[in-house]
Amino acid sequence: MKVLVPIKRVVDFNVKVRVKSDQSGVDLANVKMSMNPFCEIAVEEAARLKEAGIAEEIVVVSIGEAACQEQLRAALALGADRAILVETSKEAQPLSIAKVLKAIVEKEAPELVILGKQAIDGDNNQTGQMLAALTGMPQGTFASELKIVDGKAHVTREVDGGLQTLALNLPAIVTTDLRLNVPRYASLPNIMKAKKKSMDTITPAELGVQFNATVKVLKVESPAERTAGIIVGSSAELVDKLRSEAKVI
């Protein structure tokens, strides 16, 4: 089985982002960038499938500028076999990403595509679903457990009423939730081995895909600062403040 894992380069989740003075976006100057946390979970799950003898090859793909090679090398150090960089300087929105991934799927013919349910920068939660619609492949979103049984992908997902398990015919698309696994840390020997693994670079044009922006960002603002709380002396005072000041009752 070949597993395809798309990954994204985002601002590290430990970094406190700053908004540009003109409110056109987030300031990325001298900011630490990392692999999207949900993408790390996807890479980890693919690595576990390979260790279990289910997957034979793991291919990771990223769409963006040349700097994305850093995150691809990180994925190679975590267990991926080879990498593909679709290099572009244009903004990659979910629909354009899905179209590129569709072309990659047609080229690589993976039996399973595992990707993060969303990226922590845009929080769109759209790419996996769009890719499933474009390819016609069955999808299992928000996976908290994944098993390959009798040639089918059994995906357990958390829903309002409890747990739902889907049996998907392969090839299939799975998007990862936080509870699926805990990603490992790359060891130094694997980091060194990753430098020798194959990484191909192509362009969207070579895949026959044009990037067309369908969403325009009008303005980015920092969240309003929260005011300090107060301590009340009694429940009667609390009710009075809720009624007279907060006006919620």
C-alpha positions, 0 to 999 in steps of 0.5 A, a space after each residue: 500500500 502506498 500512503 500519500 500525506 500532504 503537509 503544510 508549513 505554518 507558524 509554530 504553534 508556540 509562537 504568539 503571532 503579530 498582526 501587520 500594522 496595515 492589518 493585511 495579514 500576520 507578520 511572518 518576519 523572523 518567525 519560527 515556522 513548523 509543520 502543521 500539528 495536524 499534519 504531524 499526526 497524519 505523518 505519524 499515522 502513516 509511519 505506524 501503518 508502515 511499521 505494522 507492515 500495512 504500508 510499503 511506501 509513504 510519500 509526503 507532499 507540500 505546496 508553497 515556497 522553497 522553504 517548505 523543504 524544511 518541513 518535508 525533510 522533517 517528515 522524511 525524518 519521521 518515517 516518510 520515504 520520499 517527498 514532493 514539493 509543488 513550488 509556488 509563490 502564490 497564496 495556496 487556498 483550499 480549493 487550489 490545494 485540493 486541485 493540486 493534490 488531485 493531480 498528485 493522486 492521479 500521478 502517484 495512485 496511492 491507496 490511502 491519503 492521510 491529511 490533517 483535518 485543518 491547518 492552524 493558520 487558516 482553520 478552514 477544514 476544507 481541503 480533505 473534503 474538497 479533495 474527496 469531492 474532486 477525486 470521487 474517493 470515499 472520505 473519513 473525517 476527524 479520525 480518532 482511530 484508523 485500522 486497515 481490515 480486509 482491504 478497507 479503512 475502518 475510521 472511528 470518528 467522534 460525533 455528538 452522540 458518541 463514536 461513529 465507525 465508517 468502513 471505507 473502500 480503498 483508495 480513500 481519504 482520511 483526515 486526522 483529529 488530535 486523538 488519533 495519535 501522539 507524534 514521535 520526535 525525530 531521532 538524530 540518525 533519522 534526521 541525517 538519513 532524511 538528507 539523502 532521501 528523494 525530494 522532487 520539485 515540480 510546479 502547479 503548471 506542470 500538473 496542469 493546475 492554475 492558482 485562482 484566489 477565491 477568497 480575499 482577506 479584507 482585514 486581520 485584527 488582533 483579538 480584544 484584550 480581556 479585562 481582569 475579573 473581580 471577586 464578589 462577596 456574595 451570591 446576591 452581589 453576583 446576581 446584582 452585577 449580572 443583572 445591572 452591569 453585565 445585563 445578561 439576566 
